[in-house]
Amino acid sequence: MKSQKNYNIHTTISAREMERGKAAEAIKASRDGPVLIIKNSKPTSIIISYEQYLKLTEDKNNEK
């Protein structure tokens, strides 16, 4: 098994804030790095930029 990369979380936002219109801010922040979404004090989701997604999927496909 290959070791996993360690990605630094740059921004954390609550699910409640996302519901209250902060989604645009989270998307903008994802340009600088992953954005962690928290619900009930637990991590639930990550928002990453499309470029980061392509890089991750490219890396995954190269492992095969």
Secondary structure as UniProt FT lines:
FT   STRAND          11..14
FT   HELIX           15..17
FT   HELIX           18..22
FT   HELIX           23..29
FT   TURN            30..32
FT   STRAND          35..39
FT   TURN            40..41
FT   STRAND          42..47
FT   HELIX           50..63
//
